[in-house]
Amino acid sequence: MINDIFATLSPLYIKGGFSRKTSFYFSIEDVKKTIILDAETCSVSNGKTEENVDCVCKTSEQFFLKIWNEGYTPGLRDFMSGTIKSNAPLLLKEFMKSFGK
């Protein structure tokens, strides 16, 4: 299910969501993906293909699906409890907006 979401990201990307190249690394249980967004494109790669990504997100498949499919917005409690971990939570919010979420 998670791989299906990442496989369909490129056509869902709202161009202009990020004016400069911005990189994301998602670690969702066994699924590891690097997503690079800029003003025009969205590219998705398996594994960690960038050494210094702008935003790292680590969470469970269940929690990611809740965010993606149900529109749930993680709050401070989710980050403090470790349900979701990120070095840049505000970039995650922008990431979701750039896909109409």
MODELLER restraints for C-alpha pairs under 7 A, 6 or more apart:
rsr = mdl.restraints
at = mdl.atoms
rsr.add(forms.Gaussian(group=physical.xy_distance, feature=features.Distance(at['CA:10:A'], at['CA:42:A']), mean=5.11, stdev=0.5))
rsr.add(forms.Gaussian(group=physical.xy_distance, feature=features.Distance(at['CA:10:A'], at['CA:43:A']), mean=6.48, stdev=0.5))
rsr.add(forms.Gaussian(group=physical.xy_distance, feature=features.Distance(at['CA:12:A'], at['CA:99:A']), mean=5.62, stdev=0.5))
rsr.add(forms.Gaussian(group=physical.xy_distance, feature=features.Distance(at['CA:13:A'], at['CA:42:A']), mean=6.48, stdev=0.5))
rsr.add(forms.Gaussian(group=physical.xy_distance, feature=features.Distance(at['CA:13:A'], at['CA:98:A']), mean=5.97, stdev=0.5))
rsr.add(forms.Gaussian(group=physical.xy_distance, feature=features.Distance(at['CA:13:A'], at['CA:99:A']), mean=4.96, stdev=0.5))
rsr.add(forms.Gaussian(group=physical.xy_distance, feature=features.Distance(at['CA:14:A'], at['CA:98:A']), mean=5.30, stdev=0.5))
rsr.add(forms.Gaussian(group=physical.xy_distance, feature=features.Distance(at['CA:14:A'], at['CA:99:A']), mean=5.84, stdev=0.5))
rsr.add(forms.Gaussian(group=physical.xy_distance, feature=features.Distance(at['CA:15:A'], at['CA:39:A']), mean=5.67, stdev=0.5))
rsr.add(forms.Gaussian(group=physical.xy_distance, feature=features.Distance(at['CA:15:A'], at['CA:40:A']), mean=5.10, stdev=0.5))
rsr.add(forms.Gaussian(group=physical.xy_distance, feature=features.Distance(at['CA:15:A'], at['CA:41:A']), mean=6.82, stdev=0.5))
rsr.add(forms.Gaussian(group=physical.xy_distance, feature=features.Distance(at['CA:16:A'], at['CA:39:A']), mean=4.26, stdev=0.5))
rsr.add(forms.Gaussian(group=physical.xy_distance, feature=features.Distance(at['CA:16:A'], at['CA:40:A']), mean=6.23, stdev=0.5))
rsr.add(forms.Gaussian(group=physical.xy_distance, feature=features.Distance(at['CA:17:A'], at['CA:39:A']), mean=6.37, stdev=0.5))
rsr.add(forms.Gaussian(group=physical.xy_distance, feature=features.Distance(at['CA:17:A'], at['CA:98:A']), mean=4.89, stdev=0.5))
rsr.add(forms.Gaussian(group=physical.xy_distance, feature=features.Distance(at['CA:18:A'], at['CA:37:A']), mean=6.43, stdev=0.5))
rsr.add(forms.Gaussian(group=physical.xy_distance, feature=features.Distance(at['CA:18:A'], at['CA:38:A']), mean=5.12, stdev=0.5))
rsr.add(forms.Gaussian(group=physical.xy_distance, feature=features.Distance(at['CA:18:A'], at['CA:39:A']), mean=5.24, stdev=0.5))
rsr.add(forms.Gaussian(group=physical.xy_distance, feature=features.Distance(at['CA:19:A'], at['CA:38:A']), mean=5.69, stdev=0.5))
rsr.add(forms.Gaussian(group=physical.xy_distance, feature=features.Distance(at['CA:19:A'], at['CA:39:A']), mean=4.56, stdev=0.5))
rsr.add(forms.Gaussian(group=physical.xy_distance, feature=features.Distance(at['CA:20:A'], at['CA:38:A']), mean=5.14, stdev=0.5))
rsr.add(forms.Gaussian(group=physical.xy_distance, feature=features.Distance(at['CA:20:A'], at['CA:39:A']), mean=6.31, stdev=0.5))
rsr.add(forms.Gaussian(group=physical.xy_distance, feature=features.Distance(at['CA:21:A'], at['CA:36:A']), mean=6.74, stdev=0.5))
rsr.add(forms.Gaussian(group=physical.xy_distance, feature=features.Distance(at['CA:21:A'], at['CA:37:A']), mean=5.62, stdev=0.5))
rsr.add(forms.Gaussian(group=physical.xy_distance, feature=features.Distance(at['CA:21:A'], at['CA:38:A']), mean=4.36, stdev=0.5))
rsr.add(forms.Gaussian(group=physical.xy_distance, feature=features.Distance(at['CA:22:A'], at['CA:36:A']), mean=5.74, stdev=0.5))
rsr.add(forms.Gaussian(group=physical.xy_distance, feature=features.Distance(at['CA:22:A'], at['CA:37:A']), mean=5.28, stdev=0.5))
rsr.add(forms.Gaussian(group=physical.xy_distance, feature=features.Distance(at['CA:22:A'], at['CA:38:A']), mean=6.26, stdev=0.5))
rsr.add(forms.Gaussian(group=physical.xy_distance, feature=features.Distance(at['CA:22:A'], at['CA:54:A']), mean=6.16, stdev=0.5))
rsr.add(forms.Gaussian(group=physical.xy_distance, feature=features.Distance(at['CA:23:A'], at['CA:35:A']), mean=5.76, stdev=0.5))
rsr.add(forms.Gaussian(group=physical.xy_distance, feature=features.Distance(at['CA:23:A'], at['CA:36:A']), mean=4.43, stdev=0.5))
rsr.add(forms.Gaussian(group=physical.xy_distance, feature=features.Distance(at['CA:23:A'], at['CA:37:A']), mean=6.35, stdev=0.5))
rsr.add(forms.Gaussian(group=physical.xy_distance, feature=features.Distance(at['CA:23:A'], at['CA:53:A']), mean=5.06, stdev=0.5))
rsr.add(forms.Gaussian(group=physical.xy_distance, feature=features.Distance(at['CA:23:A'], at['CA:54:A']), mean=5.19, stdev=0.5))
rsr.add(forms.Gaussian(group=physical.xy_distance, feature=features.Distance(at['CA:23:A'], at['CA:55:A']), mean=6.46, stdev=0.5))
rsr.add(forms.Gaussian(group=physical.xy_distance, feature=features.Distance(at['CA:24:A'], at['CA:34:A']), mean=5.60, stdev=0.5))
rsr.add(forms.Gaussian(group=physical.xy_distance, feature=features.Distance(at['CA:24:A'], at['CA:35:A']), mean=5.07, stdev=0.5))
rsr.add(forms.Gaussian(group=physical.xy_distance, feature=features.Distance(at['CA:24:A'], at['CA:36:A']), mean=6.30, stdev=0.5))
rsr.add(forms.Gaussian(group=physical.xy_distance, feature=features.Distance(at['CA:24:A'], at['CA:53:A']), mean=5.76, stdev=0.5))
rsr.add(forms.Gaussian(group=physical.xy_distance, feature=features.Distance(at['CA:24:A'], at['CA:54:A']), mean=5.99, stdev=0.5))
rsr.add(forms.Gaussian(group=physical.xy_distance, feature=features.Distance(at['CA:24:A'], at['CA:55:A']), mean=4.76, stdev=0.5))
rsr.add(forms.Gaussian(group=physical.xy_distance, feature=features.Distance(at['CA:24:A'], at['CA:56:A']), mean=5.79, stdev=0.5))
rsr.add(forms.Gaussian(group=physical.xy_distance, feature=features.Distance(at['CA:25:A'], at['CA:33:A']), mean=5.73, stdev=0.5))
rsr.add(forms.Gaussian(group=physical.xy_distance, feature=features.Distance(at['CA:25:A'], at['CA:34:A']), mean=4.49, stdev=0.5))
rsr.add(forms.Gaussian(group=physical.xy_distance, feature=features.Distance(at['CA:25:A'], at['CA:35:A']), mean=6.40, stdev=0.5))
rsr.add(forms.Gaussian(group=physical.xy_distance, feature=features.Distance(at['CA:25:A'], at['CA:48:A']), mean=6.53, stdev=0.5))
rsr.add(forms.Gaussian(group=physical.xy_distance, feature=features.Distance(at['CA:25:A'], at['CA:53:A']), mean=6.59, stdev=0.5))
rsr.add(forms.Gaussian(group=physical.xy_distance, feature=features.Distance(at['CA:25:A'], at['CA:55:A']), mean=6.32, stdev=0.5))
rsr.add(forms.Gaussian(group=physical.xy_distance, feature=features.Distance(at['CA:25:A'], at['CA:56:A']), mean=4.78, stdev=0.5))
rsr.add(forms.Gaussian(group=physical.xy_distance, feature=features.Distance(at['CA:25:A'], at['CA:57:A']), mean=6.23, stdev=0.5))
rsr.add(forms.Gaussian(group=physical.xy_distance, feature=features.Distance(at['CA:26:A'], at['CA:32:A']), mean=5.66, stdev=0.5))
rsr.add(forms.Gaussian(group=physical.xy_distance, feature=features.Distance(at['CA:26:A'], at['CA:33:A']), mean=5.23, stdev=0.5))
rsr.add(forms.Gaussian(group=physical.xy_distance, feature=features.Distance(at['CA:26:A'], at['CA:34:A']), mean=6.40, stdev=0.5))
rsr.add(forms.Gaussian(group=physical.xy_distance, feature=features.Distance(at['CA:26:A'], at['CA:56:A']), mean=6.03, stdev=0.5))
rsr.add(forms.Gaussian(group=physical.xy_distance, feature=features.Distance(at['CA:26:A'], at['CA:57:A']), mean=4.89, stdev=0.5))
rsr.add(forms.Gaussian(group=physical.xy_distance, feature=features.Distance(at['CA:26:A'], at['CA:58:A']), mean=5.97, stdev=0.5))
rsr.add(forms.Gaussian(group=physical.xy_distance, feature=features.Distance(at['CA:27:A'], at['CA:33:A']), mean=6.75, stdev=0.5))
rsr.add(forms.Gaussian(group=physical.xy_distance, feature=features.Distance(at['CA:27:A'], at['CA:57:A']), mean=6.21, stdev=0.5))
rsr.add(forms.Gaussian(group=physical.xy_distance, feature=features.Distance(at['CA:27:A'], at['CA:58:A']), mean=4.72, stdev=0.5))
rsr.add(forms.Gaussian(group=physical.xy_distance, feature=features.Distance(at['CA:27:A'], at['CA:59:A']), mean=6.71, stdev=0.5))
rsr.add(forms.Gaussian(group=physical.xy_distance, feature=features.Distance(at['CA:28:A'], at['CA:58:A']), mean=5.81, stdev=0.5))
rsr.add(forms.Gaussian(group=physical.xy_distance, feature=features.Distance(at['CA:28:A'], at['CA:59:A']), mean=5.30, stdev=0.5))
rsr.add(forms.Gaussian(group=physical.xy_distance, feature=features.Distance(at['CA:28:A'], at['CA:60:A']), mean=5.36, stdev=0.5))
rsr.add(forms.Gaussian(group=physical.xy_distance, feature=features.Distance(at['CA:28:A'], at['CA:61:A']), mean=5.66, stdev=0.5))
rsr.add(forms.Gaussian(group=physical.xy_distance, feature=features.Distance(at['CA:29:A'], at['CA:60:A']), mean=5.73, stdev=0.5))
rsr.add(forms.Gaussian(group=physical.xy_distance, feature=features.Distance(at['CA:29:A'], at['CA:61:A']), mean=6.44, stdev=0.5))
rsr.add(forms.Gaussian(group=physical.xy_distance, feature=features.Distance(at['CA:32:A'], at['CA:46:A']), mean=6.18, stdev=0.5))
rsr.add(forms.Gaussian(group=physical.xy_distance, feature=features.Distance(at['CA:32:A'], at['CA:47:A']), mean=4.78, stdev=0.5))
rsr.add(forms.Gaussian(group=physical.xy_distance, feature=features.Distance(at['CA:32:A'], at['CA:48:A']), mean=6.88, stdev=0.5))
rsr.add(forms.Gaussian(group=physical.xy_distance, feature=features.Distance(at['CA:33:A'], at['CA:44:A']), mean=6.80, stdev=0.5))
rsr.add(forms.Gaussian(group=physical.xy_distance, feature=features.Distance(at['CA:33:A'], at['CA:45:A']), mean=5.69, stdev=0.5))
rsr.add(forms.Gaussian(group=physical.xy_distance, feature=features.Distance(at['CA:33:A'], at['CA:46:A']), mean=4.75, stdev=0.5))
rsr.add(forms.Gaussian(group=physical.xy_distance, feature=features.Distance(at['CA:33:A'], at['CA:47:A']), mean=4.86, stdev=0.5))
rsr.add(forms.Gaussian(group=physical.xy_distance, feature=features.Distance(at['CA:33:A'], at['CA:48:A']), mean=6.28, stdev=0.5))
rsr.add(forms.Gaussian(group=physical.xy_distance, feature=features.Distance(at['CA:34:A'], at['CA:44:A']), mean=5.80, stdev=0.5))
rsr.add(forms.Gaussian(group=physical.xy_distance, feature=features.Distance(at['CA:34:A'], at['CA:45:A']), mean=5.17, stdev=0.5))
rsr.add(forms.Gaussian(group=physical.xy_distance, feature=features.Distance(at['CA:34:A'], at['CA:46:A']), mean=6.34, stdev=0.5))
rsr.add(forms.Gaussian(group=physical.xy_distance, feature=features.Distance(at['CA:34:A'], at['CA:47:A']), mean=6.18, stdev=0.5))
rsr.add(forms.Gaussian(group=physical.xy_distance, feature=features.Distance(at['CA:34:A'], at['CA:48:A']), mean=5.51, stdev=0.5))
rsr.add(forms.Gaussian(group=physical.xy_distance, feature=features.Distance(at['CA:34:A'], at['CA:49:A']), mean=6.27, stdev=0.5))
rsr.add(forms.Gaussian(group=physical.xy_distance, feature=features.Distance(at['CA:35:A'], at['CA:42:A']), mean=6.90, stdev=0.5))
rsr.add(forms.Gaussian(group=physical.xy_distance, feature=features.Distance(at['CA:35:A'], at['CA:43:A']), mean=5.61, stdev=0.5))
rsr.add(forms.Gaussian(group=physical.xy_distance, feature=features.Distance(at['CA:35:A'], at['CA:44:A']), mean=4.56, stdev=0.5))
rsr.add(forms.Gaussian(group=physical.xy_distance, feature=features.Distance(at['CA:35:A'], at['CA:45:A']), mean=6.44, stdev=0.5))
rsr.add(forms.Gaussian(group=physical.xy_distance, feature=features.Distance(at['CA:36:A'], at['CA:42:A']), mean=5.75, stdev=0.5))
rsr.add(forms.Gaussian(group=physical.xy_distance, feature=features.Distance(at['CA:36:A'], at['CA:43:A']), mean=5.26, stdev=0.5))
rsr.add(forms.Gaussian(group=physical.xy_distance, feature=features.Distance(at['CA:36:A'], at['CA:44:A']), mean=6.64, stdev=0.5))
rsr.add(forms.Gaussian(group=physical.xy_distance, feature=features.Distance(at['CA:37:A'], at['CA:43:A']), mean=6.65, stdev=0.5))
rsr.add(forms.Gaussian(group=physical.xy_distance, feature=features.Distance(at['CA:55:A'], at['CA:86:A']), mean=6.82, stdev=0.5))
rsr.add(forms.Gaussian(group=physical.xy_distance, feature=features.Distance(at['CA:55:A'], at['CA:87:A']), mean=5.98, stdev=0.5))
rsr.add(forms.Gaussian(group=physical.xy_distance, feature=features.Distance(at['CA:55:A'], at['CA:88:A']), mean=5.36, stdev=0.5))
rsr.add(forms.Gaussian(group=physical.xy_distance, feature=features.Distance(at['CA:55:A'], at['CA:91:A']), mean=6.67, stdev=0.5))
rsr.add(forms.Gaussian(group=physical.xy_distance, feature=features.Distance(at['CA:56:A'], at['CA:86:A']), mean=5.24, stdev=0.5))
rsr.add(forms.Gaussian(group=physical.xy_distance, feature=features.Distance(at['CA:56:A'], at['CA:87:A']), mean=5.86, stdev=0.5))
rsr.add(forms.Gaussian(group=physical.xy_distance, feature=features.Distance(at['CA:57:A'], at['CA:85:A']), mean=5.66, stdev=0.5))
rsr.add(forms.Gaussian(group=physical.xy_distance, feature=features.Distance(at['CA:57:A'], at['CA:86:A']), mean=4.64, stdev=0.5))
rsr.add(forms.Gaussian(group=physical.xy_distance, feature=features.Distance(at['CA:58:A'], at['CA:84:A']), mean=5.80, stdev=0.5))
rsr.add(forms.Gaussian(group=physical.xy_distance, feature=features.Distance(at['CA:58:A'], at['CA:85:A']), mean=5.09, stdev=0.5))
rsr.add(forms.Gaussian(group=physical.xy_distance, feature=features.Distance(at['CA:58:A'], at['CA:86:A']), mean=6.52, stdev=0.5))
rsr.add(forms.Gaussian(group=physical.xy_distance, feature=features.Distance(at['CA:59:A'], at['CA:83:A']), mean=6.14, stdev=0.5))
rsr.add(forms.Gaussian(group=physical.xy_distance, feature=features.Distance(at['CA:59:A'], at['CA:84:A']), mean=4.65, stdev=0.5))
rsr.add(forms.Gaussian(group=physical.xy_distance, feature=features.Distance(at['CA:59:A'], at['CA:85:A']), mean=6.45, stdev=0.5))
rsr.add(forms.Gaussian(group=physical.xy_distance, feature=features.Distance(at['CA:66:A'], at['CA:72:A']), mean=5.97, stdev=0.5))
rsr.add(forms.Gaussian(group=physical.xy_distance, feature=features.Distance(at['CA:67:A'], at['CA:73:A']), mean=6.26, stdev=0.5))
rsr.add(forms.Gaussian(group=physical.xy_distance, feature=features.Distance(at['CA:71:A'], at['CA:101:A']), mean=6.56, stdev=0.5))
rsr.add(forms.Gaussian(group=physical.xy_distance, feature=features.Distance(at['CA:78:A'], at['CA:84:A']), mean=5.98, stdev=0.5))
rsr.add(forms.Gaussian(group=physical.xy_distance, feature=features.Distance(at['CA:79:A'], at['CA:85:A']), mean=5.82, stdev=0.5))
